[in-house]
Amino acid sequence: MPKRQITGTVIKIAGEKTATIVVERKVIHPRYHKTVKRFKKYLIHDEKATAKVGDTISAIECRPMSKRKTFRLLEIVKQGEE
């Protein structure tokens, strides 16, 4: 089974090797037929601690590192503004 890839924005650095990202997707509302945003937060394992708040990163699914951390950093797609 292929591993899932997600792309999101870093909103918090939680610990030495952990970053919190938020993934935003747009869906059509079933009743009102308007586009609405849905958000989900993920914990990402960042071994070298290279991600910073505001960066857009890509992560890939891996074995569970902890209770909520099941993704690891694949690459930094775009640097955030500093």
Buried (B, 14 or more C-beta within 10 A) or exposed (E): EEEEEBBBBBEEBEEEBBBBBEBEEEEEEEEEEEEEEEEEEBBBBBEEEEBBEEBBBBBBBBEEBEEEBBBBBBEBEEEBEE
